[in-house]
Amino acid sequence: MGFFDTEKGVEEYVKMAEGFDGTELIKILQKFLPENSSVLEIGMGPGKDLDMLSKTYAVTGSDNSQIFLDRYKKQNQNVDLLKLDAVTLSTDRTFDCIYSNKVLHHLKTDDLKISLKKQKEILNPNGILFHSFWKGDKTENMEGLLFVYYELYSLKELFEPDFEILELKIYTEDQKDDSIYAILRRK
């Protein structure tokens, strides 16, 4: 059983994530993605970014944690949600954009490669990806959660076979220059 498969793990995460959201990232996304585009959020967690994305886009939230999905659905009856694993992304639907905020760093690098291939498959022609990662060159395991940190060059190597890099930039979330966001277009 994973960290997000228990009420205790979900509660711990909600407390840990308090005060953090993707406001600045979504402002950047809006420069690249027209209003009303379809967006799939991978790993929506408590749904903060999903709420913001839904003001501009036709959003579908997803998570692999049924607890997160049920909690969000309780407050938002008419929302479009999918239970998806970030690696396999088993859906026959397609989207103009796939978005995640500090989610894909929980995948081993080999699983991230598989996820990116699958994301390309469910992305509409000229669709874009928008993902953020912790910056660094290490792997950590905290309370059963994997964290893989990336540098610009390592992300570039992962993205270039299947995506045109529109932006790959370092930004500050918690501590100076601790994060990277990537905006990619399907080749």
N, C-alpha and C positions, 0 to 999 in steps of 0.2 A: 504494500500500500504506500502510495506516494504522499509527500508533504501536503499537497493540495486536495487529497482525498479524505481528509478529516476536518471536522468543524474546527478543531484546535489549530491546525495548520493554516486554515483559511483565516481565522481570527487573528493569528499572529501576523500573517502577511498584511491584512487590512491595516493593522496598527503600524507595522513597519513602513507601509507605503503612504501613510498619512502625510499630507502636505506636498506630495509629488504627483504631477500629472503631465500630460503631453501638450500643454497649452502652446508653448513655444514651437514644438515640433509640428503641431497641426497648422500653425501660421505659415511655416515653411512649406508644408505639403500643399497648402492652398495656392501657392505660386505655380505649382506644377500640375495640379489636378483640377479640372473644371467642376463647378458646382453640379450637384445631382449625380455625379459619377457613382458607380457602385463600388463600395469598399468593404473588404473582409478584414476584420481585426482578428489577428491570431493572439490567443492568450489574453483575453479581455479582463480577466480577474474581476475586481469589484465593479468595473464598467465606467470609470471616470473618463477615460479617453473616448470610449464609445459614445457617451453622452455628448461630448464636445463634437465628435465627428458627425453625429446625427443631425446637428444644426445646419450642416452644409451638404452632406452626402446621403445617399441611400445606403445605409450601413447594415451589415450582418456581423454580429458578434460571435466569437467562438472561443471555446476553452475546452481543455481536456478534463477539467474538474466539474463534475455534475453539481457539486455544492455551489460553486461560483455561478453556474448557469441558473440554478434554482433560485438562489438569492436575488439575482438580477431580475429574473422573470417575475418574481413576487411583487417587485416595485414597478415593473414596466411590462404590462400585459401584452401589448401589441408589437413587441420587439421581435426581430428576426434573429434567432440564435441557432447555432450548430454546435454539436459536441464533436470537436475535431482534435486529433493528435497533430502537433506542429510538424512532425516528420512526415507522416503519411498523407495528411490532408485529404482524407477520403470523401470527396464530394464530386458530383458531376456538374456542379454550378461553376460559372466563370465570373470574373470580376475585373473592373477597370483598375483597381488598386488593391494591394495587400499590404496591411499596416501592422506593425508591432512595435511596442515600446518596452525595451528591456525584457524580451521574452526569449528570443532565439539564442541568447547566451547560456540558456539552461541546457542546450543540446551539445553533445559531443561534436567535434568538428566534422566527423564523417556523417553524422546524422544531419548536421546543417547542410552539407552538400546534397544529401537526398532531399531535404526539405526545399531547397532552392530549385532543384529540378522539378519537383512537384508543383511548386508555386508557379513556375513558368508555364506548366501545363494548364493551370486553372486561371491564368491571366489572359485577358482579352488582348488581341493584337494591339500593339503600342501601349499596353498596360504598364503600370509602374509599381515598384515595390518601395516601401518606405519603412526602414527598420533602424532601431537604435541598439547600441551595444555599450558595455563598459569597456573602457580603453585600458590596455595593459598587455602583458605577455605572461600570463599565468593561468592556472586552473585552480579553483578552490572548491571545497565541499563544505557547505555550512548547513548544519541541521538536516542533512539528507538532500540538500539542493545543490546541484552542480552549477558552478559559475565559470564560464570560459571567457577570458578577456582577450580582446583583439587589438592589433595595431592596424594602421591604415593599409600597410603593404599586405598583411595577411588577409584582410577583407577583400582587397583589390584582386588578389589571386583567386579567391573563392567566387567572386562575382563575374569576372571578365569572360569566362567561357560562354555564358548564356545571357548576359545583360550588358547594356551600355550604361556606364556610370555617369549619371547626370550631376550628382554631388556626393562627395565623400568627405565629411568635415568633422573636425574635433569641436566639441562644445562642453560647457560646464553644466553639470546637473547638481552635484553635491559639493565636490571639490574641484578646483581649477583644472580644466582640460581632462576631466575624468571619463568622458563619453564620446562616442562617435555616432553620427547618423549617416545613413546611406540612402540615396534616392537613385533608383535603377530603372531603366526602361528595358522591356523585353526585346531581345534581338530577333 
